Amino acid sequence: MNLSIIIVHYKNPELLKLCLKSIKDNLMDKSTDPKTLETIVVDSQAQTETEELISENFDWVKYFPFKQNIGYATGINQGLKATQQENILILNPDIIVTPGSVEKMITHLESNPAVGLLGPKLLNFNGQTQNSCFRFYKPATIAYRRTFLGKLPFAKKHLAGFNLETAKLPRITYPDWLMGSALLTTKKAVEKVGLMDERFKLYFEDVDWAKRFWENGYKVVYFPESVLLHYHIRRSKAGLDFFDVFLRKETRWHIQSAIKYFLKHGLKYRSGIELFLSNNSFRPARRAGDRVIR
């Protein structure tokens, strides 16, 4: 299978247990060569409960505990630097792997060398399709999502364009970016694109990474032929629009990351396909914060 799985965990051992069990049941137990499959858990602000869970039930996991909260991007990068296999699957601990899903993703990735980043269809546990692929942010997108302006007709039209409704995308498509909950890539692609930018503590690291894949001549693909289950909670929104900033630290992190993103990439919108066509003939210089695996 030649697959490394990276899971960044933060204080939710119950969901992590379900995730790891689904990996064992649907990948490990069916692998013709277990040596070609590895699972890495990077545990941010690690708890004794999680360490005991892994040592007692999943001793095949490579476990990297950190006392402090190192952040999502840093956690992913720690996992990327530890990988041994060519294909790399990044999973949130609230993902459940389904039979045959990962194998289909790998087959498509290996058959299409222009594809650098691939995401499956994600379902809620009740079977409802989640939005998991989007267009790149514009400054107006943040304003419409965070304030009462989002209820106005022109804002709703804008947000409908940003939120590519996954339920209406039954075929393979090329969105600007994919939700970071489940992403498949390769070591070769990451060596060219660079690791995740650790200046994003939480949020926008997946947007930034996808943009850099496009800039480096790789396509980003939504692949609905594979389906994974995702227990998704949107922590950055309490439903009080602008006042979420005062009530939730996750909202403040989201806005801070948005500012960093626009400072890095500018305000002008360019689609992933546009970036691919304009940059595919050469390898652009990396920006500050874009690192490679050593």
C-alpha positions as CSV (number, residue, x, y, z in Angstrom):
1,M,0.0,0.0,0.0
2,N,3.0,2.3,0.6
3,L,1.0,4.6,2.9
4,S,1.8,6.7,5.9
5,I,-1.2,8.0,7.9
6,I,-0.8,11.2,10.0
7,I,-3.3,12.1,12.8
8,V,-2.9,15.2,14.9
9,H,-4.8,14.6,18.1
10,Y,-6.0,17.1,20.8
11,K,-7.8,15.9,23.9
12,N,-10.4,13.6,22.3
13,P,-9.4,10.0,22.9
14,E,-12.9,8.6,22.4
15,L,-13.0,9.7,18.8
16,L,-9.3,8.8,18.3
17,K,-10.1,5.3,19.4
18,L,-12.8,5.0,16.7
19,C,-10.6,6.4,14.1
20,L,-7.7,4.0,14.8
21,K,-10.0,1.0,15.0
22,S,-11.4,1.9,11.6
23,I,-7.8,2.0,10.2
24,K,-7.1,-1.4,11.7
25,D,-10.3,-3.0,10.5
26,N,-10.3,-1.5,7.0
27,L,-6.6,-1.1,6.2
28,M,-4.2,-3.0,8.4
29,D,-6.2,-6.3,8.5
30,K,-6.6,-6.2,4.7
31,S,-3.1,-5.1,3.8
32,T,-1.0,-7.7,1.9
33,D,2.2,-6.3,3.4
34,P,1.8,-4.6,6.8
35,K,5.3,-3.1,6.5
36,T,4.0,-0.7,3.8
37,L,1.5,0.9,6.1
38,E,2.3,3.1,9.1
39,T,0.1,5.2,11.3
40,I,1.6,8.3,13.2
41,V,-0.3,10.0,16.0
42,V,1.0,13.5,17.0
43,D,-0.6,14.3,20.3
44,S,-0.8,18.0,21.2
45,Q,-1.0,18.7,24.9
46,A,-0.9,15.0,25.5
47,Q,-2.8,13.3,28.3
48,T,-2.0,10.1,30.1
49,E,-5.4,8.7,29.0
50,T,-4.4,8.9,25.4
51,E,-1.0,7.4,25.9
52,E,-2.5,4.4,27.7
53,L,-5.2,4.0,25.0
54,I,-2.6,3.7,22.3
55,S,-0.1,1.5,24.3
56,E,-2.8,-0.9,25.4
57,N,-4.9,-1.1,22.2
58,F,-2.9,0.2,19.3
59,D,0.7,-0.7,19.9
60,W,1.4,-0.5,16.1
61,V,0.9,3.3,16.2
62,K,4.0,5.5,16.2
63,Y,3.1,7.9,19.0
64,F,4.6,11.4,19.3
65,P,3.3,13.2,22.5
66,F,3.9,16.9,23.2
67,K,3.3,18.5,26.5
68,Q,2.2,21.8,25.0
69,N,-0.4,22.6,22.4
70,I,1.8,22.8,19.3
71,G,-1.0,23.7,16.9
72,Y,-2.4,21.8,13.9
73,A,0.2,22.9,11.2
74,T,3.2,22.1,13.5
75,G,1.6,18.7,14.4
76,I,1.2,17.8,10.7
77,N,4.7,18.9,10.0
78,Q,6.1,16.7,12.8
79,G,4.2,13.8,11.2
80,L,5.4,14.6,7.7
81,K,9.0,14.6,8.7
82,A,8.5,11.2,10.3
83,T,6.9,9.5,7.4
84,Q,8.5,6.5,5.7
85,Q,6.1,5.7,2.8
86,E,5.5,7.6,-0.5
87,N,1.7,8.1,-0.1
88,I,0.7,10.3,2.8
89,L,-2.9,10.4,4.2
90,I,-3.7,13.2,6.7
91,L,-6.7,12.5,8.9
92,N,-8.5,14.3,11.7
93,P,-9.1,12.0,14.7
94,D,-12.8,12.4,14.1
95,I,-12.6,10.6,10.7
96,I,-13.8,7.0,10.3
97,V,-12.2,5.1,7.4
98,T,-14.7,3.1,5.4
99,P,-14.0,-0.2,3.4
100,G,-12.1,0.4,0.1
101,S,-12.1,4.2,0.4
102,V,-8.4,4.8,0.9
103,E,-7.4,2.2,-1.7
104,K,-9.5,4.1,-4.4
105,M,-7.9,7.4,-3.4
106,I,-4.4,6.0,-3.7
107,T,-5.2,4.4,-7.1
108,H,-6.4,7.7,-8.5
109,L,-3.5,9.6,-7.1
110,E,-0.9,7.1,-8.5
111,S,-2.6,7.1,-11.9
112,N,-2.7,10.9,-12.2
113,P,0.8,12.4,-11.5
114,A,-0.5,15.9,-12.0
115,V,-2.6,15.5,-8.9
116,G,-0.9,16.6,-5.7
117,L,-3.6,16.8,-3.2
118,L,-6.8,14.8,-3.1
119,G,-9.8,14.8,-0.7
120,P,-12.7,12.3,-0.5
121,K,-16.4,12.9,0.0
122,L,-17.2,13.4,3.7
123,L,-20.4,12.3,5.3
124,N,-21.9,13.2,8.7
125,F,-22.7,10.1,10.8
126,N,-26.4,10.6,9.8
127,G,-25.4,10.2,6.1
128,Q,-25.6,13.9,5.2
129,T,-23.0,15.2,2.8
130,Q,-20.6,17.8,4.3
131,N,-19.2,20.7,2.3
132,S,-15.5,19.9,2.1
133,C,-14.2,21.9,-0.9
134,F,-14.3,25.6,-1.6
135,R,-13.1,28.5,-3.6
136,F,-10.3,30.6,-2.2
137,Y,-11.3,33.3,0.3
138,K,-11.8,37.0,-0.6
139,P,-11.8,39.6,2.1
140,A,-15.5,40.0,1.6
141,T,-16.0,36.3,2.4
142,I,-14.8,36.8,5.9
143,A,-17.0,39.8,6.4
144,Y,-20.1,38.1,5.1
145,R,-19.5,34.9,7.2
146,R,-18.8,36.9,10.4
147,T,-21.4,39.7,10.3
148,F,-25.1,40.4,9.7
149,L,-24.1,41.3,6.1
150,G,-24.2,37.6,5.3
151,K,-28.0,37.7,5.4
152,L,-28.2,40.1,2.5
153,P,-29.0,38.8,-1.0
154,F,-25.7,39.8,-2.6
155,A,-23.7,38.3,0.3
156,K,-25.7,35.1,0.0
157,K,-24.8,34.9,-3.6
158,H,-21.1,35.4,-2.8
159,L,-21.1,32.8,-0.1
160,A,-22.9,30.3,-2.4
161,G,-20.0,30.7,-4.8
162,F,-17.4,30.2,-2.0
163,N,-19.2,27.2,-0.6
164,L,-19.0,24.7,-3.5
165,E,-22.0,22.5,-2.4
166,T,-20.4,19.1,-2.3
167,A,-23.8,17.4,-2.6
168,K,-24.1,18.9,-6.1
169,L,-20.6,17.7,-7.1
170,P,-21.1,14.0,-8.0
171,R,-18.0,13.8,-10.2
172,I,-14.3,14.4,-9.8
173,T,-13.8,18.2,-9.7
174,Y,-11.0,20.6,-9.1
175,P,-11.8,23.1,-6.3
176,D,-9.5,25.8,-5.1
177,W,-9.0,24.1,-1.7
178,L,-10.1,21.1,0.4
179,M,-11.1,20.8,4.1
180,G,-8.0,19.5,5.9
181,S,-9.9,16.7,7.7
182,A,-8.9,14.1,5.1
183,L,-6.1,14.8,2.5
184,L,-4.0,12.4,0.5
185,T,-0.7,13.5,-1.0
186,T,2.7,12.1,-1.7
187,K,6.2,12.7,-0.2
188,K,7.4,13.8,-3.7
189,A,4.8,16.5,-3.9
190,V,5.4,17.7,-0.3
191,E,9.2,17.9,-1.0
192,K,8.4,20.3,-3.8
193,V,5.6,22.3,-2.2
194,G,7.0,22.5,1.3
195,L,5.5,21.7,4.7
196,M,2.5,23.5,6.2
197,D,3.1,27.1,7.2
198,E,3.3,27.0,11.0
199,R,2.5,30.7,11.3
200,F,-1.2,29.6,11.0
201,K,-1.9,28.3,14.6
202,L,-5.3,27.0,13.5
203,Y,-7.3,27.6,10.4
204,F,-6.2,28.6,6.9
205,E,-3.2,26.3,6.9
206,D,-5.1,24.0,4.5
207,V,-6.1,26.9,2.3
208,D,-2.5,28.2,2.2
209,W,-1.2,24.6,1.4
210,A,-3.7,24.0,-1.4
211,K,-2.8,27.3,-3.0
212,R,0.9,26.4,-2.9
213,F,0.1,23.0,-4.5
214,W,-1.6,24.8,-7.4
215,E,1.3,27.3,-7.6
216,N,3.8,24.4,-7.9
217,G,2.1,22.8,-10.8
218,Y,-0.1,20.3,-8.9
219,K,-3.9,19.9,-9.1
220,V,-6.1,19.8,-6.1
221,V,-8.9,17.2,-6.6
222,Y,-12.2,16.5,-4.9
223,F,-12.7,12.7,-5.3
224,P,-16.3,11.7,-4.4
225,E,-15.8,8.1,-5.4
226,S,-14.3,7.6,-1.9
227,V,-16.4,8.3,1.1
228,L,-15.2,8.8,4.7
229,L,-17.3,9.6,7.8
230,H,-16.6,12.8,9.7
231,Y,-17.8,13.9,13.1
232,H,-17.4,17.6,12.3
233,I,-18.0,20.4,14.8
234,R,-17.5,24.0,13.7
235,R,-15.8,25.5,16.8
236,S,-15.2,28.9,15.4
237,K,-18.8,29.9,15.2
238,A,-21.3,30.3,18.1
239,G,-24.1,31.7,15.9
240,L,-23.9,35.3,17.2
241,D,-22.1,36.7,14.1
242,F,-19.7,39.5,15.0
243,F,-20.0,38.9,18.7
244,D,-18.5,35.4,18.2
245,V,-15.1,37.3,18.3
246,F,-15.7,38.1,22.0
247,L,-17.1,34.7,22.9
248,R,-14.8,32.2,21.2
249,K,-11.0,32.1,21.0
250,E,-11.4,29.9,17.9
251,T,-13.2,32.8,16.2
252,R,-10.3,35.1,17.0
253,W,-7.8,32.5,15.7
254,H,-9.8,32.2,12.5
255,I,-9.7,36.0,11.9
256,Q,-6.0,36.2,12.8
257,S,-5.2,33.5,10.4
258,A,-7.3,35.2,7.7
259,I,-5.2,38.4,8.1
260,K,-2.0,36.4,7.9
261,Y,-3.3,34.6,4.8
262,F,-4.1,37.9,2.9
263,L,-0.8,39.5,4.0
264,K,1.0,36.5,2.5
265,H,-1.0,36.0,-0.7
266,G,-2.6,39.4,-1.4
267,L,-6.2,40.4,-1.8
268,K,-6.7,39.5,-5.5
269,Y,-8.6,36.3,-6.2
270,R,-7.1,33.8,-8.6
271,S,-8.6,30.3,-8.9
272,G,-6.5,27.2,-8.5
273,I,-6.7,26.4,-12.2
274,E,-5.5,29.9,-13.0
275,L,-2.5,29.5,-10.7
276,F,-1.8,26.0,-12.2
277,L,-1.8,27.3,-15.8
278,S,0.4,30.3,-15.0
279,N,2.9,28.4,-12.9
280,N,3.0,24.9,-14.4
281,S,6.0,25.7,-16.6
282,F,8.3,26.6,-13.8
283,R,9.0,26.1,-10.1
284,P,8.2,29.3,-8.2
285,A,10.3,30.5,-5.3
286,R,9.0,29.4,-1.9
287,R,7.6,32.1,0.4
288,A,8.9,32.6,3.9
289,G,7.5,29.8,6.1
290,D,7.3,27.2,3.3
291,R,9.7,24.4,4.2
292,V,10.6,21.1,2.7
293,I,11.1,17.7,4.2
294,R,14.7,16.9,5.0
